[in-house]
Amino acid sequence: MDLASHQFMSYFEPEQASHLCQIAVLESFAEETLVFEEGQAADFLYLVLEGEVEFSKRIDNNKYQTVAVAKTNDFFGELGVLDGEPRSARAVAARGSTLAKICREELIEALQFAKGSSVLQMFNLIIKNLRSTTDRYVNQLVHKQKMVLVGEMVSTIIHDFKSPFTGIKLASEMLKEMHPDEETQEWCELIQLQVQRMLGMAEEVLEFSRGSAVLNKKPIDLIQTLQKFEKLNRVYFDAAKVDVVVRVTEVIVEADENKILRVLQNLVGNAVEALGGRGGRVEIAVTQSEEWVEIKIYDNGPGIPEAIKEKLFEPFVTYGKRTGTGLGTAIAKSIVNAHQGEITYESEDQKGTTFYIKLPKIAR
């Protein structure tokens, strides 16, 4: 955008605004370029003409926590300029950005001659930005505490469940030996697979709470993966009166099969729950290009509620469920991201929802 049309200039009389435009220094920053570091002298006010700038605070082990974002037509750095204190956060160009810099001395002089109403408008915006930053920071702290509690809870569950799970597994193995008929063998194998699956699901929640996803990548045939998924859920689908249709040709992708099964379970499970026992249809289709494999999951349910559409992939987001943690789609996204893939969706009220999962065919 043009510097003269930036909202900051509207706080000043035309002559003052023109003078500020003349003395401002324009500077371009490449993506991930440092604008200023926490603790540095506050010598400039910055106006964002293009791109985005992220602000972060240093936390443990030299890691940074994002606390705010400035976008086109925003300005930042005003607090240090006004009170003369060092920068309270680190600023990094999130995307290629063009910034206009106004030095502290020139800005202070301009404010001294500005109308009281103009100064009041500017301070109202500063206060609004402070409130927004505070809310975001508090929400991040609350989220962090929630994830710590989830991690502690899941660790306890895994520890306590290992003994009964071992008992179930041993009992199913004894039944297989005692009853060699095909039907009993199949049901016993299903029991063992479900026990392994439950432990795996708990481990994945634990990984998610710690902010890490450990992948065991290898070439997998998605036909076999989807057959396994159907086998594990056949009874569940029948009880829910849901027809699951799978369309896939032979597709090989380098991925962690257990993690991909978890993504399918979370998304298809949500679709089945949304159908509410009234019956319905879920379609899973797999296509491929030269570099990508795409898994499309469609259901003819009621669609995703407007109230959660924008936050669907955030942790603890749920709507209208009597049970559930609100972690399903967040875990699915973390797994897809760990594979360096992409996950998106489309949803229409009373017409259904479609999720699109893109995975690279070759490990990156």
C-alpha positions in Angstrom: 0.0 0.0 0.0 1.0 3.6 -0.4 2.6 5.2 2.7 0.4 8.3 2.5 -2.8 6.1 2.8 -1.6 4.2 5.9 -3.9 4.6 8.8 -1.2 6.1 11.0 -1.0 9.1 8.8 -4.7 9.8 9.3 -3.9 10.9 12.9 -2.1 14.0 11.7 -2.8 17.2 9.9 -2.0 17.1 6.1 1.2 19.1 6.5 2.5 16.9 9.4 1.5 13.7 7.5 3.3 14.9 4.4 6.4 15.7 6.5 6.3 12.2 8.1 6.0 10.6 4.7 9.1 12.5 3.5 11.3 11.5 6.4 10.2 7.9 6.6 12.7 5.3 5.4 11.3 2.4 3.4 12.9 -1.0 3.9 12.2 -4.4 2.5 12.6 -7.6 4.5 12.8 -11.1 3.1 10.8 -13.9 4.8 12.1 -14.9 8.3 14.4 -11.8 8.4 14.9 -10.2 11.8 13.5 -6.7 12.1 14.7 -6.1 15.7 15.6 -8.3 18.7 14.1 -8.2 22.1 16.1 -5.8 24.4 17.3 -3.6 21.6 16.9 0.2 21.7 13.6 1.5 20.5 14.7 3.9 17.9 12.0 3.6 15.2 8.3 3.3 14.8 7.4 0.8 12.0 4.4 1.0 9.5 3.6 -2.2 7.7 3.0 -1.4 4.0 3.1 -5.0 2.8 3.4 -8.5 4.3 3.3 -9.6 8.0 5.5 -9.3 11.0 5.4 -11.7 14.0 6.4 -10.7 17.5 7.7 -13.4 19.9 9.1 -13.6 23.4 12.0 -15.8 24.4 11.1 -18.8 26.5 13.1 -21.8 27.7 16.1 -23.2 25.7 16.2 -20.2 23.4 12.8 -21.0 21.9 10.3 -18.2 21.0 6.6 -18.0 21.6 4.6 -15.9 19.2 2.5 -13.3 21.0 1.2 -11.0 18.2 1.2 -10.4 14.5 1.2 -7.0 12.6 -0.4 -7.0 9.1 -0.6 -4.5 6.2 -1.9 -1.1 7.5 -0.8 -1.9 11.1 2.0 -0.2 12.9 4.3 -1.4 15.7 7.2 -0.4 18.0 5.3 2.5 19.4 5.6 1.6 23.1 9.4 1.7 23.1 9.4 4.9 21.1 7.0 6.6 23.6 8.5 5.4 26.9 12.1 5.1 25.8 12.4 1.5 27.1 14.1 -1.3 25.2 12.1 -3.6 22.8 9.9 -6.0 24.8 9.7 -8.6 22.0 11.5 -9.9 19.0 10.1 -8.9 15.5 10.5 -11.1 12.4 9.1 -10.7 8.9 6.8 -13.7 8.6 6.5 -13.1 4.9 8.3 -10.8 2.5 7.5 -7.4 4.0 7.9 -3.7 3.2 8.1 -1.4 6.2 8.3 2.4 6.6 10.5 3.5 9.5 10.0 6.8 11.4 12.8 7.7 13.8 11.8 8.3 17.5 12.9 12.0 17.7 10.9 13.0 14.6 7.8 11.1 15.8 7.9 12.7 19.3 8.1 16.1 17.8 5.2 15.5 15.5 3.0 14.2 18.4 3.8 17.4 20.4 2.1 19.5 17.7 -0.7 17.0 16.8 -4.3 17.7 17.8 -5.5 16.1 21.0 -8.3 14.2 19.2 -5.8 12.7 16.8 -3.5 11.6 19.6 -6.5 10.1 21.4 -7.4 8.1 18.3 -3.9 6.7 18.1 -3.8 5.7 21.7 -7.2 4.0 21.4 -5.7 1.8 18.7 -2.6 1.2 20.8 -4.8 0.1 23.7 -6.8 -2.2 21.4 -3.6 -3.9 20.2 -2.4 -4.3 23.8 -5.7 -6.0 24.7 -5.4 -8.3 21.7 -1.8 -9.2 22.5 -2.7 -9.9 26.2 -5.7 -12.1 25.2 -3.5 -14.1 22.8 -0.7 -14.6 25.4 -3.2 -15.6 28.1 -4.8 -18.1 25.7 -1.4 -19.6 24.9 -0.6 -20.0 28.6 -4.0 -21.7 29.2 -3.4 -24.0 26.2 0.0 -24.9 27.5 -1.3 -25.8 30.9 -4.1 -27.9 29.3 -1.6 -29.8 27.2 0.6 -30.5 30.3 -2.5 -31.9 32.1 -3.4 -34.1 29.0 0.1 -35.4 28.9 0.1 -36.4 32.6 -3.3 -38.0 32.3 -2.4 -40.0 29.2 0.9 -41.2 30.8 -1.1 -42.5 33.8 -3.6 -44.2 31.5 -0.9 -45.9 29.4 0.8 -47.2 32.6 -2.5 -48.5 34.2 -3.8 -50.0 31.0 -0.8 -52.0 30.0 -1.5 -54.8 32.5 -5.2 -55.4 31.5 -4.3 -55.0 27.8 -1.6 -57.7 28.2 -4.3 -60.0 29.8 -6.7 -59.4 26.9 -4.0 -60.2 24.4 -2.9 -63.4 26.2 -6.5 -64.5 26.5 -7.2 -64.0 22.8 -4.1 -66.0 22.0 -5.3 -68.9 24.2 -8.7 -68.8 22.4 -6.9 -69.0 19.0 -5.1 -72.1 20.2 -8.2 -73.7 21.6 -10.5 -72.9 18.7 -8.8 -73.2 15.3 -11.9 -72.5 13.3 -11.6 -69.6 10.8 -14.3 -67.3 12.5 -12.7 -67.5 16.0 -9.3 -66.9 14.5 -10.5 -63.8 12.8 -12.3 -62.4 15.9 -9.2 -63.1 18.1 -7.0 -61.3 15.6 -9.4 -58.4 15.6 -9.2 -58.2 19.4 -5.4 -58.1 19.3 -5.4 -55.4 16.6 -7.8 -53.3 18.6 -5.7 -53.6 21.8 -2.6 -52.5 19.8 -4.6 -49.7 18.3 -5.8 -48.4 21.7 -2.3 -48.3 23.0 -1.1 -46.6 19.8 -3.9 -44.0 20.1 -2.9 -43.2 23.7 0.8 -42.8 22.7 -0.2 -40.5 19.9 -2.1 -38.2 22.2 0.9 -38.2 24.5 3.2 -37.2 21.6 0.7 -34.5 20.6 0.7 -33.1 24.2 4.5 -32.9 24.0 4.5 -31.1 20.7 6.2 -33.9 18.8 5.2 -36.7 16.3 7.6 -39.6 16.0 7.3 -41.1 12.5 8.2 -44.6 11.4 8.1 -44.0 7.6 8.2 -46.8 5.1 6.6 -47.5 1.7 2.9 -48.5 2.2 0.3 -49.6 -0.2 -2.8 -47.5 0.5 -5.1 -50.3 -0.7 -3.9 -52.5 2.2 -4.0 -49.6 4.6 -7.6 -48.9 3.8 -8.5 -52.6 3.9 -7.1 -52.7 7.4 -9.0 -49.6 8.3 -12.3 -51.1 7.1 -11.6 -54.4 9.0 -10.9 -52.5 12.3 -14.1 -50.5 12.0 -16.6 -52.8 10.3 -18.6 -53.6 13.4 -18.6 -49.8 14.3 -19.9 -48.8 10.9 -22.6 -51.5 10.8 -23.8 -50.4 14.2 -24.0 -46.8 13.1 -25.8 -47.8 9.9 -23.1 -46.0 7.8 -22.1 -47.2 4.4 -18.4 -46.7 3.8 -17.3 -46.7 0.2 -13.6 -46.9 -0.7 -12.2 -46.1 -4.2 -8.5 -46.6 -4.6 -6.1 -48.1 -7.2 -2.6 -49.2 -6.2 -0.9 -46.3 -4.7 2.4 -46.4 -2.8 3.4 -43.6 -0.4 6.2 -43.4 2.0 4.5 -42.8 5.4 3.8 -44.0 8.9 0.9 -46.4 8.4 -0.3 -46.3 12.0 -0.3 -42.5 12.0 -2.3 -42.5 8.7 -4.8 -44.9 10.2 -5.1 -42.5 13.1 -5.9 -39.6 10.7 -8.5 -41.7 9.0 -10.0 -42.8 12.3 -10.3 -39.3 13.6 -11.9 -37.8 10.5 -14.2 -40.7 9.6 -15.1 -41.1 13.2 -16.2 -37.5 13.4 -18.3 -38.0 10.2 -20.0 -41.1 11.7 -20.7 -39.2 14.9 -22.1 -36.2 13.0 -24.6 -38.6 11.2 -26.0 -39.3 14.7 -27.1 -42.9 14.2 -29.5 -41.9 11.4 -27.4 -43.7 8.8 -25.5 -42.1 6.0 -22.6 -42.5 3.6 -18.9 -41.9 3.8 -16.7 -42.1 0.7 -12.9 -42.4 0.8 -11.2 -41.8 -2.6 -7.4 -41.8 -3.3 -5.9 -40.2 -6.3 -2.3 -39.4 -7.2 -0.1 -37.1 -9.2 3.6 -37.2 -10.0 4.5 -35.8 -6.6 1.5 -36.1 -4.4 -1.1 -38.6 -3.1 -4.5 -37.1 -2.2 -7.0 -38.8 0.2 -10.5 -37.4 -0.1 -13.0 -38.2 2.7 -16.6 -37.1 2.0 -19.7 -37.5 4.2 -23.3 -36.6 3.5 -23.8 -35.3 7.1 -25.1 -32.0 8.4 -21.8 -30.1 7.8 -19.4 -28.4 10.2 -21.1 -25.8 12.4 -20.2 -22.2 11.6 -19.1 -21.7 15.2 -16.0 -23.9 14.9 -15.1 -23.7 11.2 -12.3 -21.1 11.6 -10.8 -23.0 14.6 -11.5 -26.6 13.4 -7.8 -27.7 13.6 -7.1 -26.1 17.0 -6.9 -28.3 20.1 -10.0 -28.6 22.4 -12.4 -27.3 19.8 -15.6 -29.3 19.9 -19.3 -28.6 19.3 -22.5 -30.4 20.4 -20.8 -33.6 21.6 -21.5 -35.2 24.9 -18.1 -36.9 24.8 -14.7 -36.2 23.2 -11.7 -34.0 23.9 -11.7 -31.8 20.9 -8.3 -33.1 19.9 -9.2 -35.3 16.9 -8.8 -32.9 14.1 -5.8 -31.2 15.8 -4.0 -34.5 16.0 -4.9 -35.3 12.4 -3.4 -32.0 11.3 -0.2 -32.5 13.4 0.3 -35.9 11.8 -0.2 -34.6 8.2 2.1 -31.7 9.0 4.8 -34.1 10.3 4.6 -35.9 6.9 5.1 -32.5 5.3 1.7 -32.8 3.8 -1.4 -30.5 3.7 -5.0 -30.9 5.1 -7.9 -28.7 4.1 -11.7 -29.1 4.0 -14.9 -27.9 2.5 -18.3 -28.0 4.3 -21.8 -26.9 3.4 -24.7 -26.8 5.8 -26.9 -29.9 5.5 -25.0 -31.1 2.5 -21.9 -32.7 3.9 -18.2 -32.2 4.4 -15.1 -33.2 2.4 -11.6 -33.4 3.8 -8.6 -33.3 1.5 -5.3 -34.8 2.6 -2.2 -34.4 0.4 0.9 -36.5 1.2 4.2 -36.3 -0.7 4.9 -39.6 -2.5 8.6 -39.5 -1.7 9.9 -38.8 1.8 11.2 -35.2 2.2 
